[in-house]
Amino acid sequence: MNNQDCIFCKIVSGEIPCFKIYETDQILSFLDIGPVNKGHALIIPKEHYKNIWDLPSDLGKEIISAAQIAGDSIVKATGADGLNLIMNNNEAAGQLVFHAHLHLIPRFNEDGLKHWDQSEYKNMDEAMALAQKIEKMIKGIN
């Protein structure tokens, strides 16, 4: 399954070049051309899947394995103090290319990047009600 308009599918096919760092039969990892920090890389499935919900779980396991291999090497090569793994799913979450991809972002103690602000529940009842609703959705109970 290949989406002819997808930039990542064009990278997989060789139509667009990339700075490849890791590859298997099913996945490709390469440097992001607009890095948050130098060494920022992406891991993509070679097949086109829109987001995490379309991605087969066995392929997800291979992506995580690649993240362990590539992520460790990115940290060592850049001298990073840490690494963020981020997957944006759908436009509201910041997904810009609608081909599932995992970001590996090397982090440095003084890089100035901040996490988003946290909020809180009004009370424990609100949190419990939401947890129960999610649990029912997972179990398929409406």
C-alpha positions as CSV (number, residue, x, y, z in Angstrom):
1,M,0.0,0.0,0.0
2,N,1.6,3.2,-1.2
3,N,0.2,6.7,-1.2
4,Q,1.5,8.5,-4.3
5,D,1.2,11.9,-2.8
6,C,2.9,11.1,0.5
7,I,6.4,12.5,1.0
8,F,7.4,9.5,3.2
9,C,6.2,7.0,0.5
10,K,8.4,8.9,-2.0
11,I,11.3,8.6,0.4
12,V,10.7,4.9,0.7
13,S,10.6,4.5,-3.1
14,G,13.8,6.4,-3.5
15,E,12.0,9.2,-5.4
16,I,13.1,11.7,-2.7
17,P,16.5,11.2,-1.0
18,C,17.0,11.0,2.8
19,F,19.8,10.8,5.3
20,K,19.1,7.1,6.2
21,I,20.4,5.9,9.6
22,Y,18.6,2.5,10.0
23,E,16.6,0.2,7.8
24,T,14.9,-3.2,7.9
25,D,12.6,-4.9,5.4
26,Q,9.6,-3.1,6.9
27,I,10.8,0.1,8.4
28,L,13.1,3.1,7.5
29,S,14.7,5.6,9.9
30,F,16.3,8.8,8.7
31,L,17.2,12.3,9.9
32,D,14.4,14.8,10.0
33,I,15.2,17.7,7.6
34,G,13.6,20.2,10.1
35,P,15.2,19.0,13.4
36,V,14.2,20.1,16.8
37,N,17.8,19.4,17.8
38,K,20.5,18.0,15.6
39,G,20.2,14.2,15.4
40,H,16.3,14.4,15.4
41,A,15.2,11.3,13.4
42,L,12.0,9.7,12.2
43,I,11.1,6.0,12.1
44,I,8.5,5.1,9.5
45,P,6.9,1.9,8.3
46,K,7.7,1.4,4.6
47,E,4.0,0.6,4.0
48,H,1.6,3.6,4.2
49,Y,-0.4,3.7,7.4
50,K,-2.1,7.0,8.4
51,N,-1.4,6.9,12.1
52,I,-1.1,4.6,15.1
53,W,-4.6,3.3,14.8
54,D,-4.0,2.0,11.3
55,L,-0.6,0.5,12.2
56,P,-0.5,-3.3,12.7
57,S,0.6,-4.0,16.3
58,D,3.4,-6.4,15.1
59,L,4.8,-3.5,13.0
60,G,4.6,-1.3,16.1
61,K,6.8,-3.7,17.9
62,E,9.4,-3.5,15.1
63,I,9.2,0.3,15.3
64,I,9.9,0.3,19.0
65,S,12.8,-2.1,18.5
66,A,14.2,0.3,15.9
67,A,13.7,3.2,18.3
68,Q,15.9,1.3,20.9
69,I,18.6,0.7,18.3
70,A,18.6,4.1,16.6
71,G,17.8,6.1,19.7
72,D,20.8,4.6,21.6
73,S,23.0,5.5,18.7
74,I,21.6,9.0,18.3
75,V,22.2,9.7,22.0
76,K,25.8,8.4,21.7
77,A,26.5,10.2,18.4
78,T,25.2,13.6,19.6
79,G,26.2,13.4,23.2
80,A,22.6,14.0,24.2
81,D,21.5,13.8,27.8
82,G,18.2,12.1,26.9
83,L,15.8,11.3,24.1
84,N,12.1,12.0,23.5
85,L,10.0,9.5,21.5
86,I,6.9,11.3,20.1
87,M,4.2,10.2,17.7
88,N,1.6,12.8,16.7
89,N,-1.7,11.3,15.6
90,N,-4.1,13.5,13.6
91,E,-3.9,17.2,12.9
92,A,-5.1,18.3,16.3
93,A,-2.1,16.5,17.8
94,G,0.4,18.1,15.4
95,Q,0.7,15.4,12.7
96,L,1.8,17.2,9.6
97,V,2.6,14.1,7.4
98,F,-0.2,11.6,7.4
99,H,2.0,8.6,7.2
100,A,2.6,7.0,10.7
101,H,6.0,8.1,12.1
102,L,7.8,8.2,15.4
103,H,10.1,11.1,16.2
104,L,13.4,10.5,18.0
105,I,14.5,13.8,19.4
106,P,17.8,14.0,21.2
107,R,17.6,16.2,24.3
108,F,20.2,18.2,26.1
109,N,20.0,19.5,29.7
110,E,20.3,23.1,28.5
111,D,18.4,23.0,25.2
112,G,15.7,25.3,26.4
113,L,12.9,23.1,25.2
114,K,9.9,22.8,27.6
115,H,7.0,20.4,27.9
116,W,3.5,21.5,27.6
117,D,1.6,22.9,30.6
118,Q,-0.2,20.4,32.7
119,S,-3.8,20.8,34.0
120,E,-5.7,18.9,36.6
121,Y,-9.1,17.3,37.2
122,K,-11.7,19.3,39.2
123,N,-11.9,16.4,41.7
124,M,-11.3,12.7,42.0
125,D,-14.9,11.9,40.9
126,E,-14.2,13.6,37.5
127,A,-11.0,11.5,37.1
128,M,-12.8,8.3,38.1
129,A,-15.7,8.9,35.7
130,L,-13.4,9.4,32.8
131,A,-11.2,6.4,33.7
132,Q,-14.3,4.2,33.8
133,K,-15.6,5.6,30.5
134,I,-12.2,4.9,28.8
135,E,-12.1,1.4,30.4
136,K,-15.6,0.6,29.0
137,M,-14.5,1.8,25.6
138,I,-11.5,-0.5,25.7
139,K,-13.8,-3.4,26.6
140,G,-16.2,-2.5,23.9
141,I,-19.0,-1.7,26.3
142,N,-21.0,1.4,25.4
